[in-house]
Amino acid sequence: MSYKTDETRNDDALNHLIENYAAILQATGENISREGLLKTPERAAKAMQFLTQGYAQDAETILQSAMFQEDYSEMVIVKDIELYSMCEHHMLPFFGKAHVAYIPNGYIVGLSKIPRVIDVFARRLQVQERLTHEVLHAIQDTLNPLGVAVVIEARHMCMMMRGVQKQNSVTTTSAFTGEFQRVETRSEFLNLIGHRLH
C-alpha cells in the first residue's frame, strides 16, 4: 500500500489563489507591480497549497502502509514531534510539539508514520483541540491498540502578534483512550514525556 508525499498541485486552484492573493495585496494599499511583490501572489499561493496539503492525504492509509504484527504490549512513545499548523480563525500559524503514545494490541506501526499522521491533520486549517482528537482517533481506529495518548504543546501567533499579544504563553491539549484513561498508565506517560531521557 502506498500514499502520496509530494505536494499536490491543482492548477485551477493555484491560479485562483494567485488572483486572490494579488487582490489582498492591492486591498492593503500595496503596489503589486513593484519588484519585490511581482512573484509574491504566486509564492503565497504555493505556500498555502503546501500548508494545507493535509486535505489531500489520508492518515489511515499512511498507518496501514507500515503496520506489522508483533507480540509487544508495552507503551510506545514518540515525543517532541515538531508540528506547524494554521489557526482557522485568523489564518496565522501555530507551532510546537506533539507527544504520542500507544499500547500495541497485536500490531505496531513504523515510527515515522506517527509524525506523518500529525502532519496530515496539522497541514489543514485547524484548532489545537480538534487536531489533538483527530490524531488520537486516527491511531486508535486504525491500529486498534489497547490505548492511545496525545499531548500537544503549541504557541499561537494569533495570541502573540495580535489581540492580547502575549509572547510566552503555551497552550497544552491532551486526549486519551483505553488504558491511558487509567491514572497509573496516564501518569507513567506524562512522567516519561516530561523527562529528558536522551
C-alpha positions as a printed Julia matrix, in Angstrom:
198×3 Matrix{Float64}:
  0.0    0.0     0.0
  1.39   3.41   -0.89
  0.47   7.03   -0.38
  1.49  10.38   -1.86
  4.03  12.51   -0.01
  4.62  15.12   -2.73
  2.94  18.49   -2.73
 -0.39  18.24   -4.5
 -0.81  20.58   -7.43
 -4.13  21.72   -8.82
 -3.54  24.35  -11.49
 -7.06  25.79  -11.34
 -6.91  26.13   -7.57
 -3.4   27.58   -7.76
 -4.43  30.22  -10.3
 -7.45  31.13   -8.2
 -5.25  31.54   -5.12
 -2.78  33.7    -7.06
 -5.56  36.03   -8.2
 -6.9   36.3    -4.67
 -3.52  36.98   -3.09
 -2.94  39.73   -5.66
 -6.31  41.24   -4.71
 -5.47  41.03   -1.0
 -2.15  42.8    -1.53
 -3.87  45.54   -3.52
 -6.51  45.9    -0.79
 -3.76  46.59    1.77
 -2.63  49.53   -0.35
  0.41  47.81   -1.85
  1.59  48.21   -5.41
  1.74  44.67   -6.76
  3.76  45.87   -9.75
  6.8   46.78   -7.68
  9.79  44.46   -7.98
  9.62  42.9    -4.54
  5.99  41.86   -4.96
  5.93  40.67   -8.57
  6.02  36.98   -7.63
  4.55  37.27   -4.15
  0.99  36.19   -5.1
  2.37  33.02   -6.74
  4.72  32.29   -3.84
  1.95  32.83   -1.3
 -0.42  30.61   -3.28
  2.1   27.78   -3.44
  2.84  28.18    0.26
 -0.87  27.94    1.04
 -1.19  24.78   -1.03
  1.75  23.28    0.87
  0.42  24.34    4.27
 -2.98  22.81    3.55
 -1.88  19.66    1.72
 -3.27  17.55    4.56
 -6.72  17.79    2.99
 -5.46  15.56    0.16
 -3.84  12.98    2.46
 -5.32  10.11    4.43
 -3.98   9.17    7.86
 -5.42   5.66    7.8
 -3.64   4.86    4.52
 -0.35   6.14    5.93
 -0.65   3.98    9.06
 -1.75   0.9     7.11
  1.29   1.22    4.84
  3.57   0.2     7.73
  1.58  -1.99   10.13
  3.36  -5.09   11.38
  2.17  -7.96   13.53
  4.27  -8.03   16.69
  3.89  -9.59   20.13
  4.7   -6.41   22.06
  2.27  -4.87   24.51
  4.23  -2.18   26.36
  3.94   1.54   25.85
  5.46   3.01   22.66
  6.14   6.75   22.83
  7.22   9.16   20.1
  7.76  12.55   21.72
  8.89  16.05   20.79
  7.43  15.79   17.28
  7.61  19.22   15.65
  4.34  20.49   14.24
  3.29  23.55   12.29
 -0.32  24.4    11.58
 -2.63  27.29   10.71
 -5.28  28.68   13.05
 -8.6   28.57   11.23
 -9.84  31.71   12.99
 -7.12  34.12   11.82
 -5.12  32.02    9.35
 -1.97  32.65   11.36
  0.47  29.88   12.3
  0.62  27.92   15.49
  3.58  25.67   16.17
  5.01  23.43   18.84
  5.44  19.76   19.56
  3.34  16.66   19.97
  3.86  13.63   22.15
  2.1   10.42   21.11
  1.95   7.03   22.79
  0.08   3.81   22.14
 -0.03   0.35   23.68
  0.02  -2.26   20.87
 -2.64  -4.93   20.63
 -1.09  -7.28   18.07
  0.2   -4.58   15.71
  2.93  -1.98   15.79
  3.45   0.76   13.22
  6.6    2.16   11.62
  7.72   5.01   13.88
  7.95   7.58   11.07
  4.23   7.15   10.38
  3.2    8.81   13.63
  4.81  12.17   12.72
  3.29  11.8     9.24
 -0.16  11.38   10.76
  0.37  14.56   12.75
  1.32  16.38    9.53
 -1.83  15.12    7.77
 -4.03  16.91   10.3
 -1.7   19.82   11.1
 -1.49  20.82    7.42
 -5.09  21.95    7.39
 -6.85  24.96    8.85
 -7.12  23.87   12.46
 -7.78  24.47   16.1
 -5.42  22.73   18.5
 -8.22  20.95   20.33
 -9.54  19.27   17.17
 -6.02  18.46   15.95
 -5.37  16.56   19.2
 -8.51  14.45   18.82
 -8.01  13.78   15.11
 -4.53  12.35   15.71
 -5.83  10.26   18.61
 -8.75   8.77   16.69
 -6.74   8.05   13.53
 -4.31   5.91   15.53
 -6.99   4.29   17.69
 -9.3    3.46   14.79
 -6.56   2.1    12.51
 -4.26   0.18   14.86
 -6.91  -0.76   17.43
 -4.33  -0.58   20.25
 -5.09  -1.01   23.94
 -4.92   2.75   24.27
 -3.62   5.98   22.74
 -2.36   9.19   24.36
 -1.75  12.51   22.61
 -0.42  15.71   24.18
  0.22  18.84   22.09
  2.01  21.96   23.31
  1.88  24.94   20.97
  2.39  28.67   20.66
 -0.21  30.59   18.66
  0.77  33.59   16.56
 -2.79  34.9    16.78
 -2.11  35.45   20.5
  1.47  36.64   20.02
  1.22  39.03   17.05
 -2.25  40.48   17.56
 -5.03  40.55   20.14
 -3.61  40.04   23.65
 -0.01  39.98   22.32
  1.29  37.55   24.94
  4.67  36.2    23.86
  5.3   33.44   26.39
  2.01  31.6    26.66
  1.86  27.94   25.66
 -1.38  26.04   25.06
 -1.44  22.36   26.06
 -4.14  19.94   24.96
 -4.44  16.23   25.68
 -6.63  13.27   24.82
 -6.59   9.64   25.95
 -8.28   6.36   25.1
 -8.29   2.87   26.6
 -5.53   2.07   29.07
 -4.42   5.7    29.18
 -7.68   6.58   30.92
 -6.29   4.72   33.93
 -4.49   7.1    36.3
 -1.4    4.87   36.6
 -0.85   4.49   32.85
 -1.52   8.14   32.14
  0.87   9.18   34.93
  3.61   6.96   33.5
  3.17   8.53   30.07
  3.14  12.1    31.41
  6.21  11.36   33.53
  8.11   9.93   30.55
  7.35  12.84   28.22
  8.33  15.29   30.95
 11.8   13.83   31.46
 14.81  14.15   29.21
 15.83  10.52   28.7
 18.13  11.17   25.71
